Amino acid sequence: MDCTFIVIGHRAKTTADFEFNDISGSGGSLDTIARCIATTFCLSNGLRKDARAFLILLGGKDAPKTIRICGSEIKGLNADERSIAGLIRAALKKKAKRDEWTKSTTGVYISKAGFEDVLRELSEEGVTFVHLRESGVDVREFEFPSHPCFILGDNTDLTEEEEGVLNAHPFLKVSVGPKSYHASHCITIVHNEMDRRCP
Amino acid sequence: MDCTFIVIGHRAKTTADFEFNDISGSGGSLDTIARCIATTFCLSNGLRKDARAFLILLGGKDAPKTIRICGSEIKGLNADERSIAGLIRAALKKKAKRDEWTKSTTGVYISKAGFEDVLRELSEEGVTFVHLRESGVDVREFEFPSHPCFILGDNTDLTEEEEGVLNAHPFLKVSVGPKSYHASHCITIVHNEMDRRCP
């Protein structure tokens, strides 16, 4: 089953001048985004080729920017935060345009798109939006659509404004469990459920 | 429900002289260990006080060493790999003894114990060992014991020798899903299942 994850990095740096040794602080929680990328794509023995990630970066003076990573294209991905921060930094060094994806490394693209633009593009593609939140239907009872696109915030949930943007589209709500989990852990749990449906 | 995770870091550095900017390479996959610590303890809104981790470090000239982290004692834990590597390095700077735990930071201890010693100590404590492996019973069908102690390798499964050490104790086998997952992802899935049993 193909799947897409949109992760909103509310403070995530949009310029390449963050400190590599402090991706958590000066990168605006880029460590959180990095962990989301790792759980989106990494299996112990390979990559999830049917997964995609859209990382909406909203921190710093060049916001918004979106990085798109396509599992069907990437050749390899180390799961450690520093390697993934390197991929992000390489993408941030590229010229980003609003209506076009600029290729950075293989399978990694960047644009000036924000949350609204990304939702519009994916809506036209025919995905079904699924907002991951505690009040949603249990993922174990969830009837997965053919092309689910899961939406989640990094360290904080969607802002009221982002909720408004999402509300302009039809979407479903899904919960992954009775506790409040990190975004990357939510992705692991969703993947595990999909793996069980289509092993 | 209390729970313990034993993670075996087959190449994980046992001296504090690894490169902070290369915990994956010169640290002997300490990034993997760090992610396991993060998923063992970190919730979005706090820490799992009822969890414990034993990290068996087997790399380098001072092997073995074991770091014990007690959720009931630690005051805070940042989920990023670099912060957690800092905790590990601080512990590695302490004098480690075989039959005694030396305190490093709050809730973090180190000793010269190896896998066999740790199993013996925990066995005397009354935990039930649970080996996480693909051939085990599905975690969703698993009757959790009162004090489960999950055992997993970092990037590779247990060696034949380690299997031999484990075989000296009674243990159960559990699988977390139909794919081959990273160790830290296994921990997330086990936690999610336990959360559902005892929300």
HADDOCK unambig.tbl for C-alpha pairs under 7 A between the chains (distance, minus, plus):
assign (segid A and resid 31 and name CA) (segid B and resid 80 and name CA) 6.06 0.50 0.50
assign (segid A and resid 43 and name CA) (segid B and resid 180 and name CA) 6.11 0.50 0.50
assign (segid A and resid 43 and name CA) (segid B and resid 181 and name CA) 5.14 0.50 0.50
assign (segid A and resid 43 and name CA) (segid B and resid 182 and name CA) 6.07 0.50 0.50
assign (segid A and resid 44 and name CA) (segid B and resid 180 and name CA) 5.31 0.50 0.50
assign (segid A and resid 44 and name CA) (segid B and resid 181 and name CA) 4.83 0.50 0.50
assign (segid A and resid 44 and name CA) (segid B and resid 182 and name CA) 4.82 0.50 0.50
assign (segid A and resid 45 and name CA) (segid B and resid 180 and name CA) 6.41 0.50 0.50
assign (segid A and resid 80 and name CA) (segid B and resid 31 and name CA) 6.05 0.50 0.50
assign (segid A and resid 81 and name CA) (segid B and resid 81 and name CA) 7.00 0.50 0.50
assign (segid A and resid 177 and name CA) (segid B and resid 192 and name CA) 6.54 0.50 0.50
assign (segid A and resid 177 and name CA) (segid B and resid 196 and name CA) 6.62 0.50 0.50
assign (segid A and resid 178 and name CA) (segid B and resid 195 and name CA) 6.45 0.50 0.50
assign (segid A and resid 178 and name CA) (segid B and resid 196 and name CA) 6.40 0.50 0.50
assign (segid A and resid 178 and name CA) (segid B and resid 199 and name CA) 5.77 0.50 0.50
assign (segid A and resid 180 and name CA) (segid B and resid 43 and name CA) 6.11 0.50 0.50
assign (segid A and resid 180 and name CA) (segid B and resid 44 and name CA) 5.31 0.50 0.50
assign (segid A and resid 180 and name CA) (segid B and resid 45 and name CA) 6.42 0.50 0.50
assign (segid A and resid 181 and name CA) (segid B and resid 43 and name CA) 5.14 0.50 0.50
assign (segid A and resid 181 and name CA) (segid B and resid 44 and name CA) 4.84 0.50 0.50
assign (segid A and resid 182 and name CA) (segid B and resid 43 and name CA) 6.07 0.50 0.50
assign (segid A and resid 182 and name CA) (segid B and resid 44 and name CA) 4.83 0.50 0.50
assign (segid A and resid 185 and name CA) (segid B and resid 188 and name CA) 6.23 0.50 0.50
assign (segid A and resid 188 and name CA) (segid B and resid 185 and name CA) 6.24 0.50 0.50
assign (segid A and resid 189 and name CA) (segid B and resid 189 and name CA) 6.27 0.50 0.50
assign (segid A and resid 192 and name CA) (segid B and resid 177 and name CA) 6.54 0.50 0.50
assign (segid A and resid 195 and name CA) (segid B and resid 178 and name CA) 6.45 0.50 0.50
assign (segid A and resid 196 and name CA) (segid B and resid 177 and name CA) 6.61 0.50 0.50
assign (segid A and resid 196 and name CA) (segid B and resid 178 and name CA) 6.38 0.50 0.50
assign (segid A and resid 199 and name CA) (segid B and resid 178 and name CA) 5.79 0.50 0.50
